[in-house]
């Protein structure tokens, strides 16, 4: 396959992306002395990557198709600013052959493979034909051009159920469905096609045998224009949810030295089949005995930091050097594996509500400082808004240590010291996952999270004495600040008297749980707190980063607290707690939405109506499907009843809270 023709050193780089990957590329580019250009949508005017770059250009409205996916606008931005090269990051246009070719035609260096390489490996069906010719092991499947329903059904029957229906041009779990019987196939294909068309503009499908208890193993490769091609060891990404990677680690704890060499050799063979140039990843599925080629991602992966930490190689720097025509600086036998690294993806999503994306403004953003083997690649900061228009990933936390166990411990500690408010995140879920004994023992497969979801998302722990005392201290501290009372006496209030003892009652509730009370006694002498029959000597003092030191009966504990109106967030040694302060002066009324109303949980686009007005519905019956943050969410009947009215149509763009349908309960 032809190698890129356009090579030259460049001094200005445009990053055609947003969020943490744009910031990641900007950091390395600046370290190499390059000038940087960011692009942004109207929704990202105040985003971190815009502020970090030397220059920034507005692409268009918030919707990705009008901004980050607008090829003409991106190329015009490069030409307008004098950028000579374009780095696509991951997602958006990173695997668009059209974009790579248009950059070349415009005289720009595309930091990545050629359009021909992207076409060859970007098509799941086409790449598998190439791999079959190259002798790379494949999962049995159908990768043909005929896409009619009968052909796909015949192929599935021949392969044998269960099968995996996958978008040929897809990735990230979009356009992918597990089908366990022939009766499920037609509906799965329709849904997968629709999701693939929306995400990639291509609804072609392929069908593969579903590998039971599979593990996901991938190999980082990189090639230059001089014929050199290297593998940089493997990563394991078996911990997934809905085919989306959640935790990644390197090297794989599953492979021994011979298995590692075998899978890396297969990856080099796969990349060599197209004379690959640039950074890429060869993905495999393993049944525990063999590995089978899945696909190649012709770009930098989200999880590339774990490879960087075990090799000491800056992959973005190597990408930029390869794009300027340089040779790779090391040979295969010079690549050394050092220690173990694990990455966790921090998302704005609610694990207790089926991982529904969470949007809004980040009111608190406190992550530990990168140090001692802990790396954080973030795309947001305090005050930033999380938009429904883009992927919900906020940051990646990556830990390195000499051993897997130590790396996991370091990552768990980093997550435990993180506080993000204003939106819901998956941080507690990640902590539960990384401390699960089966994860520690590496007794997992790609279905592990779905099977263990109940144990990974337990009901919130009830607050104990420590948390109730901390809640009182948090309120008093806020009041003291407001009234300019000395920090050394934060329990003093307007009712304090220099003689005698007074008390003040505090009431809290967690969720819909029972009311819990604590009574503060103050005046002459030390303050005390009573909870039921228990009484504690009580004192606290401010500490760093929004926390305070709480002393109960002579034992000091570090507390992190965020008070937002009557809502309190606490992080103690026992975990995280959300409490509501029941103000004795009122103000706790909350508007309730009728359960018969089907409302949009987030802004999105109506992509399918699944029931008709007048239909009799069972509880949980599907009513309509929304596309939210590139993923489909099906809204269902809250109880058995009649679908009284549908207030939307396919194609409608709806805001959060908009009523979409109404169900009338059956009268018994």
Secondary structure, DSSP 8 states (H G I E B T S, - for coil): ----S-----SEEEE---HHHHHHHHHHHHHTT-EEEEEEEGGGTT-HHHHHSSEEEEEESSSGGGTTT-HHHHHHHHHHHT--EEE--SSTTTT-HHHHHHHHHTT-EEES--HHHHHHHHSHHHHHHHHHHHT--B-SEE--S---HHHHHHHHHHH-SSEEEEETT--TTTTEEEE-SHHHHHHHHHHHHHHHHHHHS---EEEEE--TT-EEEEEEEEE-TTS-EEEEEEEE---EETTEE-EEEES-SS--HHHHHHHHHHHHHHHHTTT--EEEEEEEEE-SS-EEEEEEE-S--TTHHHHHHHH---HHHHHHHHHTT---SS-GGG----SEEEEEEEESEEGGGTTEE--EE-SEEE---SBTTEEEEES--TT-EE-TTS--EEEEEEEEESSHHHHHHHHHHHHHT-EEESS--SHHHHHHHHT-HHHHTT---TTHHHHTHHHHS-------HHHHHHHHHHHHHHHHHHTT--GGGTT--TT--SSSEEEEEEEEE-TTS-EEEEEEEEESS--EEEETTEEEEEEEEE-STTEEEEEETTEEEEEEEEEETTEEEEEETTEEEEEEE--TT---------TTEEE-SSSEEEEEE-S-TT-EE-TT-EEEEEEETTEEEEEE-SSSEEEEEE---TT-EE-TT-EEEEEEE---
